[in-house]
Each structure stands twice: as structure tokens, then as C-alpha cells.
Amino acid sequence: MISMTDDAAIASALQKPLHPELLDLIRRRRAILGDDMPFAEMAHFVVVEPGDTIDATEAVIRWPIRPNPDCGLPQWEWVLVHEGVCYETVFVLSDDGYAVVLFVQIADGMDPELMGMLRAFCT
């Protein structure tokens, strides 16, 4: 799992051997946020990798990923698929717009429960 909570962590992640389209997506999402505030006050990006579990991801983002047991709906805002690269999902955690963005790679060894949920709720 690659956790990015500031611009230094993003710069480090962009040096990793990830799919070129995923690297470009991370760059574009960071650029959308602008520079008016420090990244740490706006968002937390996480790349979920093969072998990472839902429980481990929830521990890193400190937010539930599984659907709400009362209504059966997930707490994310939306899920997009970037074919052959990743699923992208956003959790807005506060009224000021602070968000967690998960980039869940499409690869062998991914958590089957997580991948099934993302496929089921993908827009």
C-alpha cells in the first residue's frame, strides 16, 4: 500500500514502478486540488496494491470501506474504473471537502472482496 498524505509522499510515489496511466492519474488528481492549501489539509491518496486487504486499507484511511450494514450501501461518493489500470473511489470525510482517494490497482493478487464491491458499485 502506498499512502500519500503530503506532496513529498506523492513525489516519492511517482518514482515507484506503477502503471504509467496510474502515475498520470495521481498527477492529474493532485493538480485538480491546486496549491491554495497544503495537500495534507485537502486529501489523502492511497494506492491499494496486490496483497493489501480491506482491513489493512481501512486501518490506513481510518474509515470503513465495506457497505453500511444498515442500508447495504458503501460510504464512498463514487467509483470509476480506469480499464486495465485501477478503480478510483473517493470518500469525502468532512464538510470542508477533505477526502480520501483510493486507487485500487487491477492486478492479480488483489483482495477479492474489495474488487467485487468496486465492480458492483462502479458507475
Steps between C-alpha positions, in 0.01 A plus 500: 500500500624844413365773727539862389419764761719783372677615186826329598317167523340562161840580347637176648204297370547641152848341497362150560460244220124543465295488180574820301128582477467471879795734549337747260168470683666579834667805342171621352305453823764691695495782243120529526533584870725797429749659737283736705532270802751232601409160355480354853205730573313396184543129439666167561581287194550124538610248238368158599734229375489121462494335843340798675180407683189705563580495872853630442369772268235604753772523766704735281211727398321471836165469325276201411510369146240226532137602442300631793336192658175690562433597139744292294650804330868594499611829651700615199376773268561310177717236332657535156684231310810590302502187282797274557653742751297562815174582668483848646269575790457808718385535860419859602557497875410851610296805410814686395544249217791299645506173308668164481561381144569130448670379184440123508721330244351249260752219537540141611510460877250773584253448786204321333244652739622852423510441125148352506363802685664742259368313196149487650483874571703636208333786312 
